[in-house]
Amino acid sequence: MRLHVITLGCQMSVADGGEMAQPLLSRGFRSVASPEDADAIVVNTCTVRQHAEDKALSLIGRLKTWKDADRERVLIVAGCAAERLGGWLSTRFPHVDLVVGAKSIADYPRIVAAALGRRFDHLARTRGAFAAPQAPSVPFGWSSPVVASLTIMRGCNYSCAYCIVPMVRGRQSYRSPEAVLAEARAAAAAGAREILLLGQTVNSWHACTSRGRELRFADPLRDVSAVPGVARVRF
């Protein structure tokens, strides 16, 4: 089974696309560069500007031809526009199999398993029916073979009149320092030499240790930069 991920929007969307690919890759899917070669497509949408949303809707509409060519193909629409438009997308585009909004990305693996798991199992029969997963030349979510994106928080607590991000991304939530450091180490082990820390309001990150010490944004900057192999940290 072959997977193609299309990401529209910001660096956060690119990183989210990498996370959303993982549940399918873990089922044995392998990445392909062309949508025409794919058995499943994930369209990760953006809605910060009207043009970005219009582009996503146009793309989803055009993918009906791709889906009609083989009804066993799977089309998943996710991200910020999916959050804003919700069930309207399934009504407007019946060829879409699953809609997952940006607020649900943390629960995405469970959603995929619940909504499409049996279908994948039926298609695969057994895990051995899949080709061995092939790592892409640039890992999903990375901007180059040596630059890894690492999401440390999501959401925004501000209410700027011009911005829809708080509505589609939700309020601020923060990854634990242990999770951030573990992902940084894994990225370095996979070849990353630069780590790009991401978040809607990335420098608002904070946490507390088990001993009650408050951590602020400087702490993950210092800890990630100390990971062996990491030469640069940006945010």
Backbone as CSV, one residue per row, in Angstrom:
resi,resn,N_x,N_y,N_z,CA_x,CA_y,CA_z,C_x,C_y,C_z
1,MET,0.844,-1.193,0.000,0.000,0.000,0.000,0.876,1.238,0.000
2,ARG,0.460,2.261,-0.740,1.299,3.427,-0.977,0.590,4.696,-0.509
3,LEU,1.356,5.576,0.131,0.812,6.778,0.764,1.434,8.028,0.163
4,HIS,0.589,9.032,-0.083,1.059,10.343,-0.525,0.435,11.400,0.383
5,VAL,1.262,12.288,0.925,0.797,13.351,1.821,0.956,14.689,1.115
6,ILE,-0.121,15.465,1.076,-0.111,16.806,0.487,-0.359,17.795,1.616
7,THR,0.584,18.695,1.850,0.447,19.667,2.927,0.356,21.067,2.346
8,LEU,-0.670,21.800,2.784,-0.852,23.193,2.397,-0.702,24.046,3.659
9,GLY,0.064,25.126,3.567,0.136,26.008,4.723,1.519,26.135,5.311
10,CYS,1.560,26.365,6.623,2.765,26.790,7.319,3.649,25.611,7.720
11,GLN,4.766,25.950,8.395,5.677,24.916,8.876,5.006,23.999,9.884
12,MET,4.075,24.540,10.675,3.328,23.693,11.604,2.525,22.642,10.848
13,SER,1.936,23.029,9.723,1.167,22.076,8.918,2.068,20.991,8.350
14,VAL,3.281,21.382,7.945,4.229,20.390,7.426,4.558,19.373,8.511
15,ALA,4.835,19.870,9.732,5.131,18.963,10.839,3.931,18.090,11.173
16,ASP,2.728,18.680,11.146,1.516,17.896,11.406,1.343,16.796,10.363
17,GLY,1.665,17.116,9.108,1.569,16.107,8.050,2.461,14.920,8.336
18,GLY,3.638,15.193,8.889,4.528,14.099,9.273,3.920,13.229,10.349
19,GLU,3.292,13.857,11.347,2.640,13.085,12.413,1.486,12.260,11.856
20,MET,0.732,12.833,10.927,-0.441,12.130,10.409,-0.058,10.978,9.491
21,ALA,1.126,11.024,8.935,1.557,9.908,8.099,1.917,8.685,8.925
22,GLN,2.357,8.890,10.157,2.902,7.791,10.952,1.937,6.627,11.174
23,PRO,0.642,6.868,11.535,-0.247,5.709,11.729,-0.392,4.838,10.493
24,LEU,-0.327,5.453,9.310,-0.432,4.670,8.079,0.884,3.968,7.768
25,LEU,1.988,4.659,7.996,3.286,4.016,7.775,3.470,2.831,8.716
26,SER,2.964,2.955,9.949,3.097,1.856,10.904,2.252,0.653,10.505
27,ARG,1.237,0.879,9.659,0.428,-0.230,9.153,1.060,-0.871,7.925
28,GLY,2.184,-0.340,7.493,2.874,-0.940,6.362,2.834,-0.132,5.089
29,PHE,2.166,1.017,5.114,2.187,1.868,3.936,3.594,2.363,3.675
30,ARG,3.912,2.647,2.422,5.194,3.258,2.083,4.934,4.539,1.306
31,SER,5.832,5.486,1.447,5.658,6.799,0.854,5.946,6.776,-0.643
32,VAL,5.109,7.495,-1.408,5.360,7.681,-2.839,5.255,9.161,-3.157
33,ALA,5.982,9.580,-4.182,6.075,11.003,-4.516,4.881,11.495,-5.326
34,SER,4.229,10.597,-6.065,3.143,11.006,-6.963,1.786,10.560,-6.419
35,PRO,0.798,11.449,-6.400,-0.541,11.026,-5.965,-1.140,9.944,-6.856
36,GLU,-0.780,9.940,-8.127,-1.318,8.937,-9.036,-0.863,7.527,-8.663
37,ASP,0.255,7.421,-7.975,0.778,6.117,-7.577,0.266,5.671,-6.212
38,ALA,-0.527,6.513,-5.540,-0.893,6.268,-4.145,-2.192,5.488,-4.015
39,ASP,-2.248,4.659,-2.971,-3.492,4.002,-2.565,-4.225,4.821,-1.509
40,ALA,-3.504,5.706,-0.836,-4.098,6.592,0.163,-3.448,7.961,0.054
41,ILE,-4.270,9.008,0.170,-3.777,10.379,0.156,-4.286,11.096,1.398
42,VAL,-3.380,11.787,2.065,-3.747,12.674,3.165,-3.567,14.099,2.676
43,VAL,-4.645,14.881,2.694,-4.576,16.301,2.348,-4.631,17.083,3.654
44,ASN,-3.528,17.714,3.999,-3.437,18.485,5.233,-3.673,19.954,4.887
45,THR,-4.806,20.503,5.323,-5.297,21.784,4.821,-4.908,22.958,5.712
46,CYS,-5.081,24.149,5.143,-4.815,25.410,5.842,-6.025,26.319,5.649
47,THR,-6.306,27.168,6.645,-7.419,28.099,6.512,-7.079,29.491,7.018
48,VAL,-5.784,29.768,7.231,-5.389,31.075,7.753,-5.784,32.187,6.780
49,ARG,-5.695,31.913,5.488,-6.153,32.858,4.480,-7.192,32.190,3.594
50,GLN,-8.118,32.978,3.060,-9.173,32.435,2.214,-8.587,31.717,1.007
51,HIS,-7.502,32.268,0.456,-6.886,31.653,-0.718,-6.414,30.236,-0.401
52,ALA,-5.848,30.039,0.808,-5.367,28.711,1.195,-6.525,27.722,1.288
53,GLU,-7.646,28.171,1.857,-8.808,27.289,1.960,-9.382,26.984,0.583
54,ASP,-9.486,27.990,-0.266,-9.996,27.776,-1.627,-9.119,26.784,-2.388
55,LYS,-7.810,26.890,-2.198,-6.875,25.976,-2.857,-7.102,24.545,-2.392
56,ALA,-7.347,24.382,-1.080,-7.606,23.046,-0.540,-8.892,22.464,-1.107
57,LEU,-9.950,23.259,-1.159,-11.234,22.764,-1.667,-11.130,22.392,-3.140
58,SER,-10.401,23.201,-3.904,-10.209,22.883,-5.317,-9.462,21.561,-5.473
59,LEU,-8.427,21.368,-4.663,-7.648,20.130,-4.734,-8.503,18.922,-4.367
60,ILE,-9.284,19.033,-3.297,-10.145,17.914,-2.873,-11.140,17.566,-3.981
61,GLY,-11.686,18.583,-4.624,-12.611,18.333,-5.721,-11.946,17.596,-6.877
62,ARG,-10.740,17.994,-7.214,-10.029,17.350,-8.330,-9.664,15.906,-8.009
63,LEU,-9.500,15.594,-6.728,-9.113,14.232,-6.350,-10.255,13.228,-6.518
64,LYS,-11.451,13.698,-6.855,-12.545,12.765,-7.136,-12.195,11.862,-8.321
65,THR,-11.528,12.417,-9.324,-11.104,11.606,-10.468,-10.157,10.507,-10.020
66,TRP,-9.228,10.862,-9.124,-8.290,9.873,-8.574,-9.048,8.787,-7.813
67,LYS,-10.024,9.170,-7.014,-10.778,8.202,-6.218,-11.673,7.338,-7.114
68,ASP,-12.296,7.935,-8.116,-13.182,7.183,-8.996,-12.434,6.125,-9.802
69,ALA,-11.147,6.346,-10.023,-10.356,5.375,-10.791,-10.175,4.078,-10.023
70,ASP,-10.299,4.117,-8.701,-10.176,2.913,-7.870,-10.875,3.194,-6.545
71,ARG,-12.074,2.639,-6.362,-12.874,2.943,-5.176,-12.260,2.395,-3.889
72,GLU,-11.238,1.557,-3.999,-10.547,1.073,-2.807,-9.555,2.101,-2.268
73,ARG,-9.279,3.131,-3.027,-8.372,4.173,-2.559,-8.984,4.926,-1.376
74,VAL,-8.118,5.508,-0.548,-8.556,6.179,0.676,-8.114,7.633,0.631
75,LEU,-9.073,8.539,0.873,-8.788,9.971,0.893,-9.126,10.530,2.270
76,ILE,-8.110,11.090,2.931,-8.262,11.682,4.256,-7.984,13.172,4.159
77,VAL,-8.902,13.987,4.679,-8.724,15.438,4.713,-8.557,15.858,6.169
78,ALA,-7.488,16.580,6.457,-7.169,16.922,7.838,-6.736,18.379,7.920
79,GLY,-6.449,18.834,9.147,-5.868,20.148,9.337,-6.858,21.244,9.670
80,CYS,-6.434,22.489,9.442,-7.185,23.650,9.918,-8.500,23.875,9.162
81,ALA,-8.474,23.754,7.829,-9.722,23.903,7.085,-10.689,22.775,7.435
82,ALA,-10.169,21.578,7.669,-11.019,20.459,8.086,-11.667,20.748,9.441
83,GLU,-10.938,21.416,10.323,-11.497,21.799,11.619,-12.619,22.814,11.444
84,ARG,-12.408,23.798,10.617,-13.406,24.852,10.449,-14.650,24.372,9.716
85,LEU,-14.469,23.566,8.678,-15.583,23.164,7.825,-16.255,21.882,8.285
86,GLY,-15.521,21.034,9.017,-16.098,19.844,9.632,-16.880,18.959,8.682
87,GLY,-18.106,18.604,9.116,-18.934,17.675,8.357,-19.350,18.195,6.998
88,TRP,-19.288,19.511,6.791,-19.644,20.051,5.477,-18.765,19.454,4.390
89,LEU,-17.502,19.175,4.728,-16.600,18.605,3.732,-17.090,17.250,3.239
90,SER,-17.552,16.406,4.167,-18.045,15.081,3.769,-19.309,15.189,2.932
91,THR,-20.138,16.197,3.231,-21.364,16.402,2.453,-21.039,16.943,1.063
92,ARG,-20.139,17.895,1.026,-19.779,18.520,-0.255,-18.954,17.569,-1.123
93,PHE,-18.122,16.746,-0.479,-17.247,15.839,-1.217,-17.441,14.410,-0.713
94,PRO,-18.447,13.693,-1.203,-18.719,12.333,-0.710,-17.580,11.353,-0.933
95,HIS,-16.640,11.700,-1.812,-15.513,10.790,-2.063,-14.456,10.862,-0.965
96,VAL,-14.612,11.759,0.002,-13.684,11.844,1.137,-14.054,10.777,2.159
97,ASP,-13.079,9.997,2.589,-13.333,8.895,3.521,-13.296,9.320,4.984
98,LEU,-12.465,10.297,5.305,-12.294,10.679,6.708,-11.891,12.142,6.788
99,VAL,-12.540,12.888,7.711,-12.210,14.286,7.971,-11.728,14.390,9.411
100,VAL,-10.524,14.941,9.591,-9.938,15.069,10.930,-9.453,16.502,11.115
101,GLY,-10.063,17.226,12.055,-9.699,18.609,12.288,-8.382,18.758,13.025
102,ALA,-7.830,19.975,12.994,-6.521,20.245,13.590,-6.506,19.992,15.093
103,LYS,-7.634,20.208,15.773,-7.671,20.007,17.220,-7.567,18.529,17.595
104,SER,-7.789,17.645,16.634,-7.804,16.206,16.920,-6.498,15.514,16.552
105,ILE,-5.472,16.264,16.183,-4.257,15.608,15.692,-3.629,14.718,16.752
106,ALA,-3.710,15.115,18.033,-3.110,14.279,19.077,-3.801,12.926,19.160
107,ASP,-5.083,12.883,18.760,-5.855,11.642,18.816,-5.949,10.973,17.452
108,TYR,-5.181,11.476,16.503,-5.290,11.013,15.121,-5.046,9.514,14.951
109,PRO,-4.015,8.931,15.589,-3.808,7.486,15.406,-5.026,6.656,15.800
110,ARG,-5.680,7.020,16.906,-6.864,6.265,17.329,-8.013,6.464,16.344
111,ILE,-8.177,7.697,15.837,-9.251,7.981,14.890,-9.072,7.166,13.618
112,VAL,-7.849,7.116,13.120,-7.573,6.327,11.908,-7.865,4.860,12.149
113,ALA,-7.408,4.358,13.295,-7.631,2.940,13.594,-9.120,2.623,13.687
114,ALA,-9.880,3.503,14.340,-11.305,3.251,14.530,-12.091,3.388,13.231
115,ALA,-11.761,4.409,12.434,-12.547,4.690,11.240,-12.169,3.829,10.045
116,LEU,-10.878,3.524,9.921,-10.410,2.850,8.714,-9.660,1.561,8.984
117,GLY,-9.471,1.212,10.242,-8.660,0.051,10.577,-9.136,-1.231,9.933
118,ARG,-10.437,-1.488,10.036,-10.946,-2.734,9.466,-10.788,-2.758,7.948
119,ARG,-10.925,-1.593,7.348,-10.777,-1.533,5.898,-9.333,-1.836,5.504
120,PHE,-8.374,-1.251,6.236,-6.977,-1.533,5.952,-6.672,-3.003,6.175
121,ASP,-7.206,-3.574,7.270,-6.957,-4.978,7.553,-7.510,-5.854,6.430
122,HIS,-8.675,-5.474,5.926,-9.272,-6.241,4.835,-8.403,-6.153,3.579
123,LEU,-7.902,-4.960,3.312,-7.082,-4.796,2.117,-5.761,-5.535,2.245
124,ALA,-5.210,-5.519,3.469,-3.881,-6.095,3.660,-3.894,-7.589,3.903
125,ARG,-5.028,-8.074,4.520,-5.102,-9.460,4.970,-4.178,-9.684,6.161
126,THR,-2.918,-9.523,5.950,-1.967,-9.613,7.056,-0.904,-8.560,6.843
127,ARG,-0.157,-8.250,7.888,0.919,-7.272,7.752,1.926,-7.723,6.706
128,GLY,2.090,-9.018,6.563,3.044,-9.528,5.590,2.648,-9.258,4.162
129,ALA,1.373,-8.893,3.934,0.940,-8.594,2.577,1.452,-7.245,2.104
130,PHE,1.894,-6.408,3.052,2.421,-5.107,2.690,3.884,-5.223,2.281
131,ALA,4.312,-4.332,1.432,5.743,-4.195,1.185,6.392,-3.618,2.431
132,ALA,7.657,-3.905,2.624,8.358,-3.351,3.781,8.355,-1.834,3.686
133,PRO,8.058,-1.132,4.804,8.036,0.328,4.756,9.378,0.872,4.290
134,GLN,9.316,1.898,3.448,10.527,2.515,2.947,10.615,3.937,3.488
135,ALA,11.723,4.267,4.108,11.904,5.610,4.643,12.072,6.595,3.498
136,PRO,11.328,7.732,3.530,11.526,8.730,2.488,12.904,9.353,2.598
137,SER,13.409,9.921,1.486,14.733,10.536,1.503,14.785,11.682,2.498
138,VAL,13.666,12.423,2.633,13.520,13.437,3.668,12.366,12.994,4.561
139,PRO,12.608,12.693,5.834,11.524,12.220,6.713,10.342,13.178,6.719
140,PHE,9.124,12.632,6.853,7.936,13.464,6.900,8.074,14.523,7.986
141,GLY,7.741,15.765,7.635,7.788,16.850,8.590,9.117,17.581,8.630
142,TRP,10.176,17.002,8.028,11.477,17.657,7.979,11.521,18.573,6.761
143,SER,12.233,19.700,6.881,12.351,20.612,5.742,13.547,20.280,4.862
144,SER,14.452,19.423,5.348,15.582,18.946,4.550,16.113,17.688,5.216
145,PRO,17.057,16.987,4.609,17.578,15.764,5.242,18.277,16.001,6.572
146,VAL,18.600,17.262,6.897,19.313,17.524,8.156,18.571,18.498,9.069
147,VAL,17.382,18.950,8.673,16.606,19.902,9.482,15.301,19.248,9.897
148,ALA,15.166,18.957,11.184,13.978,18.295,11.705,13.084,19.289,12.423
149,SER,11.797,19.273,12.091,10.819,20.089,12.807,10.323,19.334,14.028
150,LEU,10.172,20.053,15.130,9.752,19.430,16.379,8.692,20.315,17.017
151,THR,7.451,19.862,17.009,6.350,20.627,17.583,6.385,20.508,19.102
152,ILE,6.477,21.660,19.796,6.520,21.627,21.256,5.241,22.160,21.886
153,MET,4.410,22.846,21.117,3.124,23.315,21.627,2.184,23.560,20.457
154,ARG,0.904,23.629,20.775,-0.108,23.932,19.767,-1.120,24.908,20.359
155,GLY,-1.751,25.667,19.465,-2.831,26.529,19.893,-2.387,27.934,20.244
156,CYS,-3.386,28.782,20.553,-3.127,30.188,20.845,-4.219,30.709,21.769
157,ASN,-3.816,31.451,22.807,-4.772,32.013,23.767,-5.153,33.453,23.451
158,TYR,-4.604,34.007,22.382,-4.926,35.388,22.015,-6.191,35.418,21.163
159,SER,-6.740,36.610,20.993,-7.992,36.766,20.237,-7.866,37.915,19.251
160,CYS,-6.878,37.833,18.388,-6.689,38.871,17.373,-7.862,38.831,16.388
161,ALA,-8.422,39.993,16.108,-9.645,40.054,15.300,-9.452,39.493,13.901
162,TYR,-8.235,39.546,13.382,-7.978,39.139,11.997,-7.611,37.668,11.860
163,CYS,-7.479,36.947,12.980,-6.850,35.619,12.931,-7.803,34.520,13.390
164,ILE,-7.861,33.446,12.605,-8.746,32.326,12.893,-8.051,31.201,13.654
165,VAL,-6.732,31.334,13.861,-5.962,30.244,14.465,-6.526,29.757,15.797
166,PRO,-6.884,30.639,16.765,-7.418,30.114,18.028,-8.674,29.266,17.853
167,MET,-9.482,29.592,16.846,-10.712,28.824,16.612,-10.399,27.427,16.090
168,VAL,-9.470,27.315,15.142,-9.228,26.016,14.506,-8.148,25.201,15.206
169,ARG,-7.282,25.857,15.976,-6.207,25.150,16.671,-6.486,24.966,18.159
170,GLY,-7.388,25.758,18.701,-7.713,25.636,20.124,-6.761,26.438,20.999
171,ARG,-6.967,26.308,22.308,-6.129,27.019,23.257,-4.765,26.343,23.369
172,GLN,-3.832,27.055,23.964,-2.465,26.574,24.044,-2.366,25.279,24.844
173,SER,-1.628,24.333,24.308,-1.284,23.107,25.029,0.190,22.824,24.759
174,TYR,0.852,22.199,25.732,2.306,22.082,25.679,2.736,20.630,25.823
175,ARG,3.706,20.244,25.039,4.292,18.907,25.179,5.214,18.890,26.384
176,SER,5.335,17.729,26.970,6.174,17.602,28.155,7.639,17.758,27.779
177,PRO,8.480,18.216,28.725,9.908,18.325,28.414,10.527,16.979,28.070
178,GLU,10.036,15.903,28.681,10.557,14.567,28.384,10.259,14.176,26.938
179,ALA,9.031,14.484,26.470,8.657,14.142,25.099,9.458,14.968,24.091
180,VAL,9.660,16.237,24.409,10.437,17.110,23.515,11.866,16.598,23.386
181,LEU,12.480,16.284,24.515,13.870,15.845,24.499,14.011,14.485,23.811
182,ALA,13.054,13.581,24.046,13.110,12.259,23.415,13.007,12.376,21.900
183,GLU,12.134,13.260,21.416,11.998,13.415,19.963,13.238,14.073,19.371
184,ALA,13.835,15.018,20.102,15.063,15.651,19.620,16.184,14.621,19.499
185,ARG,16.298,13.745,20.481,17.338,12.707,20.431,17.096,11.752,19.268
186,ALA,15.822,11.389,19.052,15.499,10.484,17.945,15.810,11.147,16.608
187,ALA,15.516,12.437,16.494,15.798,13.152,15.250,17.299,13.216,14.996
188,ALA,18.074,13.492,16.047,19.529,13.538,15.891,20.071,12.180,15.481
189,ALA,19.521,11.119,16.065,19.961,9.774,15.715,19.627,9.441,14.266
190,ALA,18.558,10.085,13.734,18.152,9.842,12.350,18.892,10.736,11.361
191,GLY,19.789,11.595,11.872,20.595,12.402,10.976,20.376,13.894,11.043
192,ALA,19.423,14.354,11.877,19.175,15.796,11.968,20.355,16.498,12.629
193,ARG,20.735,17.621,12.062,21.780,18.453,12.663,21.219,19.797,13.096
194,GLU,20.017,20.101,12.648,19.333,21.324,13.067,17.921,20.953,13.515
195,ILE,17.504,21.466,14.663,16.165,21.219,15.183,15.383,22.527,15.143
196,LEU,14.202,22.494,14.533,13.344,23.665,14.437,12.151,23.463,15.364
197,LEU,12.118,24.199,16.476,11.029,24.081,17.445,9.825,24.889,16.948
198,LEU,8.658,24.240,16.930,7.478,24.843,16.332,6.342,24.989,17.341
199,GLY,5.512,25.997,17.105,4.294,26.209,17.882,3.661,27.503,17.436
200,GLN,2.341,27.619,17.610,1.679,28.868,17.224,2.250,30.045,18.027
201,THR,2.394,29.871,19.326,3.067,30.874,20.181,4.174,30.121,20.903
202,VAL,5.203,29.773,20.149,6.174,28.776,20.592,6.889,29.173,21.884
203,ASN,7.179,30.467,22.050,7.930,30.863,23.243,7.060,31.006,24.486
204,SER,5.780,30.652,24.377,4.934,30.583,25.582,5.085,29.249,26.299
205,TRP,5.843,28.318,25.705,5.974,26.975,26.289,6.419,27.060,27.741
206,HIS,5.766,26.250,28.579,6.200,26.123,29.972,5.706,24.791,30.519
207,ALA,6.323,24.355,31.590,5.968,23.087,32.231,6.516,23.113,33.651
208,CYS,6.133,22.099,34.418,6.656,21.945,35.765,7.272,20.556,35.903
209,THR,8.379,20.461,36.583,9.000,19.166,36.837,8.247,18.453,37.951
210,SER,8.573,17.181,38.137,7.929,16.402,39.206,8.234,16.974,40.586
211,ARG,9.308,17.741,40.681,9.669,18.369,41.953,9.128,19.779,42.080
212,GLY,8.308,20.196,41.111,7.660,21.493,41.207,8.442,22.650,40.620
213,ARG,9.582,22.404,40.010,10.342,23.503,39.420,9.700,23.907,38.104
214,GLU,9.481,25.202,37.940,8.849,25.698,36.723,9.880,25.825,35.615
215,LEU,9.511,25.289,34.452,10.368,25.376,33.274,9.777,26.379,32.306
216,ARG,10.640,27.143,31.671,10.218,28.095,30.655,10.892,27.756,29.328
217,PHE,10.632,28.561,28.314,11.067,28.257,26.957,12.579,28.097,26.847
218,ALA,13.328,28.806,27.686,14.792,28.686,27.622,15.257,27.267,27.929
219,ASP,14.477,26.519,28.728,14.911,25.174,29.120,14.963,24.200,27.944
220,PRO,13.891,24.063,27.128,14.035,23.164,25.972,15.062,23.667,24.963
221,LEU,15.235,24.986,24.845,16.288,25.494,23.953,17.652,24.979,24.407
222,ARG,17.903,25.074,25.712,19.192,24.646,26.262,19.341,23.129,26.167
223,ASP,18.281,22.386,26.512,18.371,20.926,26.538,18.510,20.339,25.137
224,VAL,17.743,20.863,24.190,17.812,20.337,22.823,19.172,20.663,22.200
225,SER,19.681,21.853,22.476,20.975,22.224,21.900,22.111,21.365,22.454
226,ALA,21.872,20.739,23.615,22.899,19.891,24.220,22.850,18.447,23.722
227,VAL,21.860,18.102,22.911,21.751,16.733,22.394,22.930,16.455,21.463
228,PRO,23.645,15.367,21.651,24.780,15.047,20.781,24.357,14.990,19.310
229,GLY,25.106,15.679,18.474,24.815,15.708,17.040,24.050,16.928,16.594
230,VAL,23.389,17.624,17.529,22.617,18.817,17.162,23.558,20.020,17.124
231,ALA,23.656,20.657,15.964,24.559,21.786,15.790,23.840,23.137,15.900
232,ARG,22.529,23.127,15.676,21.788,24.405,15.693,20.351,24.137,16.132
233,VAL,19.817,25.082,16.908,18.402,25.050,17.293,17.772,26.372,16.881
234,ARG,16.655,26.289,16.177,15.901,27.487,15.795,14.464,27.319,16.262
235,PHE,13.722,28.433,16.223,12.290,28.349,16.568,11.533,29.408,15.799
